[in-house]
Amino acid sequence: MKKYILSILFTLSFLVSFSQIITYSSVRVDDSERDSYIELEEFWSEIHDQAIKDGLAEAWAVWEFVYEDEEDAKGKPDFLIMNFSKDSLQREKMFSNNWKEYARKVHSKLSNKNFEKKWNLPRGKRNNWVLERLDETYWHGGTPTKGMQVQLNIFEALNEDYESYEMEFFKNWHEKGILNGSRKWWEFNKILSSNINTESSVDGNPTHVTIDMAGRELSEEERQEFWGSMSFTDRMMAKSGSESRKILGQYQMKLLMFK
């Protein structure tokens, strides 16, 4: 029952107001440290659970990047941590917290030796971004479960009209996908700041991020009908909208942990 309630809370975190602030931390770990890193995040999951209850955060998630093979994964991050805050004030409160002292209280049953062992597990190499949620469709992904997959798309805005194209045209496109079952979710975020501490796999100047959750695969007949239903104006809007942005990277991710 508790896990079910937490799943619902995580779902609701997608549906908060567009002023939501999300902090991304991409993480690279050596193969030899992967298990230890996951152990660290399991340790932190209980801390984040309590932080959400105490009003320091709205939600927390760890995603694992999915690559086709070792060559595809070369030079790219292994995990992505998302910390959700309802606004900038809550985020400031979260980051000003004394987390080691707070963690000791959450893990009060651990001996000092075991606590320090957990606290000092490998953290990997991290790059950080702060984003603001600008828009989203309604959620049709059901209860979030471990292993569910999404696509992360990184864009560079090429002109001042880009955000309007996403929110006033492409959003409607995604909502049509939800109606026919080919899509379950879409969100649109603006990058407010970044802190790059290690090599980035993204070239260019990333300004925005979208996340898509795919639904069922349409048949060839359904795809033809979908594209055939587009008006001349729709086609011109799609063309102009695509020219207002540059795709810098696309990544598949699967959910590993969430609170």
N, C-alpha and C positions, 0 to 999 in steps of 0.2 A: 504494500500500500504506500509506504514512504517513497519508494522508487517511482511509483506511478505519479504521486503528487509532485515530485521534483521534475518529472518529465513534463507535466502540465505547466509548471512554473517556467521551465525552459522554453516551452512553446510560446507562452504568453510574452516572454522577453522579446520575441520577434515582433510583437504587436504594439509596442509602446510608442510614444510620440516620436516624431521625426527629429527631435532635439537630442535623441540618444547619442551618447559618445561611446565609441568602441576602441579599445587599444589592441592592436595586433602585435604579436611577437613571433617572428619566424625563427625557427631553431634548427641549427645543424648540429648533429652529433656524430661522433665516430661510431663505426659499426660495433666496436668493442664496448661502447658505453650505452648502447641503445636500451638494453634491459634496465640498467641503472637509472637512466633518464626517465623511463616510464615509471619506475618505482618512486622517483622524486615527485612526479606529477600525481601519483596516487596518494602520496603523503600530503601534497598541497590540496588535493581535492576536498579533504575534510576541513581544511582551513578556509577554503573558499565557500564551502557549504555554510559554515558558521558566519562568515563575513556577510553572506547574503541575508541570513536571518537577522544579523545585527544592523542591516541597512547600509553597509559599506559598499555594496555592489548589487547589481541586478541579476547577473548571470555570469557564468564562466564556462569555457569549453576548450578542449584540446582536439585538434584535427591532425590526422596523419596524411601527408601527401602521397598520392598514388601515382606511380610511374610505370611505363611499359616495361622498362628493363634498366639495368645498371647504367647504360650509356645515357638513357633519357634522364636519369636521376643525377648525373654528374654535375656538380657545381650548384645544385639546387637544394632548398631547405627540406628538412625531414618532417617537421611538425609546425603547426601554427596554433598559438594560444590566443584566445579571444577573451578579453575582459570587458563586460558590458556595464556601463554606468547610465543612470537615467538622465544625467546632465553633467555639466562641467563641475558643479559644486560637489556632487557626490564623488566624482573622479578625484578631485583634489583631496577630499576627505580620505579616500581609499589610499592614495599614494603618500599621504602624510602619516599614515598609521605605522606604528612600530611593529613590523610584521614578525620579527623573531620573538618578541615578548608575547605577541598575540598567539603565535604558533605554539609556544610552550603551554599556554593555557588550554588550547584545543587538544594538544597531545600530552596532557598532564600525566597520563599513565605510563609514558615512556620514561626510562631512566635518562639521566643527563647524557650518558655515553651514547645510548641509542638515538636520542634526539639529535645530538651533534652529527652522528653518522648519517641520519636521514637528511638533515639540513644541508650537509656538505656533499650530497650526491651530485654527479655531473649535471651542469645546467646547459651545456652546449654553447654554441656561439649564436648570438641573437642580434637581430635587427628589429627596431620598433617603429610603429606608426600609430598615430592618433587619427581617428576618422569620425565623421559626423554622418548619421543616417539622414539622407535627404528624402527618400521615398521608398515605397515597397508595395507589393501586391498583398492580398490577403493570404494567410497561411493555409495551404492545403496538403501539408506533408504528414498529417497524422501525428502521433506521439513520437518525438525524436528517439531514435534507438541507436545503440552502438553499431557502427558499420554503415550507417546511411551515408550516401554520397552527395556531394554538391560540386559545382564548378565555380572556381574563383577566376574572375576576369579583371585584368589590370589595364587601365586606359590612361592615355594622355589627352587632355582636352586641347583641341587645335583652334577653337574659336569660342567666343563668348556665348554662342547659342547652344553649345553642347548639352548643358544641363537641361535646358528646355526640351531638346530632342528626346533625351532619356525619359523625362517625367511626363511629357505631354504626348509623345508618340510611341516610343518603344515600350513604355509601361503598358499601354493599351494592347500592344502586340502580345506581350507576355500574358496579359489577362485573358486574351482569346485562347492562348495555349492552355491555361488553367481550365477553361470551359470545355475544351476538347480532350483534356486529360494528358496532354503532352508535356505539361509543366506543372510543378507543384508550388514553386516559390520564386520570387525575384526581389532583390533589394539593391538599392543604389546608394553608395556612400562617397563622400568627399574626403580626401586626405588633407588633414589640417597641418600635420607636422610629421617629421620622421627623424629617427636617430639611428644612423647606419654605422654599426660597429664592426662589421665584417663584410666580405665581398657579397654584393647583391647579384642575384640571377636576373634582375630586371634592368634592361638598358633604357635610356631615355629619362623623361621626367614624369613619373607617375602622379596623376592628379585625382583619379577616381577609381573606385572598385565596385564591381557588381558581383553578386552571388546568385547563381541559378540552381534550382533543383529540378531535374528532369522527371517527367512522368512516363507514361507509356509511349512506345514507339508507334508513330502513325503509319498506316499502310500507304503504299504508293498512291492509291486512289485518293486517300484523305489528304496527302500532301499536295497533290495536284489541285484538289478542290480548294485547299487553303490558299495556295498561291494564286489560283485563278480568281478568287474572290477579292483580291486586292485591286483597288481602283487605281487609276493613273496618278491621282494625288498621293495615294499611299506609297506607290512605287517611287515617286519623286521625293517624298519625305524620307523614305528609307535610304535612298541614295544620298541625299543631302545630310541626313543624320549620320550615316557611316563616314562621310567626309569630314564631319566635325570632331572626329576622335581617331586616335591611333591605338591599336591593340598592342600592348607591350608584353603581355604574357597571359596564358591560360593554364590553370592547374586543376586537376581533380583531387578531391580530398574526401576522406572518410572520417566519420565522427569516432573519436576514441574515448573521450570522457566528457561529461557535462554536469553542471549543477545549476 
